[in-house]
Amino acid sequence: MDVVEFVECSIGRWRSQRSGHNLAFSHFEEVRSTIDIVSLPKTAPEVIELCKSSEVDIAQAVSPFQMSWQGESDWDNDEVIEGSCVLVPIPDLDNLKKGKLLRSQGYAETIAAVGEYQITEDGTFVLHTEYDRAAAEEKIWFGTPNLRFRVSLIKTSDGNGVLTASFSSEIRSLSMEEKS
Amino acid sequence: MDVVEFVECSIGRWRSQRSGHNLAFSHFEEVRSTIDIVSLPKTAPEVIELCKSSEVDIAQAVSPFQMSWQGESDWDNDEVIEGSCVLVPIPDLDNLKKGKLLRSQGYAETIAAVGEYQITEDGTFVLHTEYDRAAAEEKIWFGTPNLRFRVSLIKTSDGNGVLTASFSSEIRSLSMEEKS
């Protein structure tokens, strides 16, 4: 599987169950959310803008997409967690399975970020992103075409300590009702 | 990483946080447990017995170990979840990264099982086990030498449907107090 196929398989509406583990305090967090992943054309203004601000030639971009989410955590039932961001894969010249992933400023994040992705032999999308004071590692893979899993780790910026780990089960919403 | 190194890195006492996702009903389960993994000699009676009952030559076995666990679920605080089983890797003749994993009848399981394991290029131990009416897929990997992650899927026996998914964060217990 390469990044074009991976994005294609990810397009749609997903119902997500996410468990967060705070490793120092052994706390659990439970989040239920709806995630929408939609394909964007390379001519979309937000894609052009993100490439420009990242100093990347738009010709290198493949399969841009937008991800938005809306959910509720058991830590704070009154607060709705929501956000949206634009993602643009920039594969290496000779290899669609490896490259950079540009990510726009989301509602929840304060800065745009550039991650490094790699798709392993068993079809797992592995993404490393470094921020100023932390680093993130995500693994995303498909259990079936309609079931996606995601493990996200937030690490200290030196990459040695893991602060939180979370696991999401994402089921494709197939009913018309849920798509409305 | 091959299976000998993987077992070596796993030996010890681990404090585990596990989240279970029931995918049909979007239910969460939270389990806290302590897991002990100890190395066994190839001369241990339970290792010899497991190889014999599985009709495997003990000479093919590498790094046998015992895993035992004790924990509590938020689904039933009064019940202590505990069990123990013996595991014996039987690598392919030319490849320590691939082979079978024999597993004794545990306290919780009703039958012994033989799984197929493979260690991927990024050091993830992937195990497939088929039972009479279900199949299990586990991925286990190290975030750091003292932090192990495990994703377990319970599938329908045809391997197409996923019934439950769970995620464990396992932190090595280093203090003497916790080892007592």
Boltz contact constraints between the chains, C-beta under 6 A:
constraints:
  - contact:
      token1: [A, 17]
      token2: [B, 21]
      max_distance: 6.0
  - contact:
      token1: [A, 17]
      token2: [B, 26]
      max_distance: 6.0
  - contact:
      token1: [A, 19]
      token2: [B, 19]
      max_distance: 6.0
  - contact:
      token1: [A, 21]
      token2: [B, 17]
      max_distance: 6.0
  - contact:
      token1: [A, 21]
      token2: [B, 169]
      max_distance: 6.0
  - contact:
      token1: [A, 23]
      token2: [B, 169]
      max_distance: 6.0
  - contact:
      token1: [A, 26]
      token2: [B, 17]
      max_distance: 6.0
  - contact:
      token1: [A, 28]
      token2: [B, 30]
      max_distance: 6.0
  - contact:
      token1: [A, 30]
      token2: [B, 28]
      max_distance: 6.0
  - contact:
      token1: [A, 120]
      token2: [B, 122]
      max_distance: 6.0
  - contact:
      token1: [A, 122]
      token2: [B, 120]
      max_distance: 6.0
  - contact:
      token1: [A, 143]
      token2: [B, 162]
      max_distance: 6.0
  - contact:
      token1: [A, 147]
      token2: [B, 162]
      max_distance: 6.0
  - contact:
      token1: [A, 162]
      token2: [B, 143]
      max_distance: 6.0
  - contact:
      token1: [A, 162]
      token2: [B, 147]
      max_distance: 6.0
  - contact:
      token1: [A, 165]
      token2: [B, 169]
      max_distance: 6.0
  - contact:
      token1: [A, 167]
      token2: [B, 167]
      max_distance: 6.0
  - contact:
      token1: [A, 169]
      token2: [B, 21]
      max_distance: 6.0
  - contact:
      token1: [A, 169]
      token2: [B, 23]
      max_distance: 6.0
  - contact:
      token1: [A, 169]
      token2: [B, 165]
      max_distance: 6.0
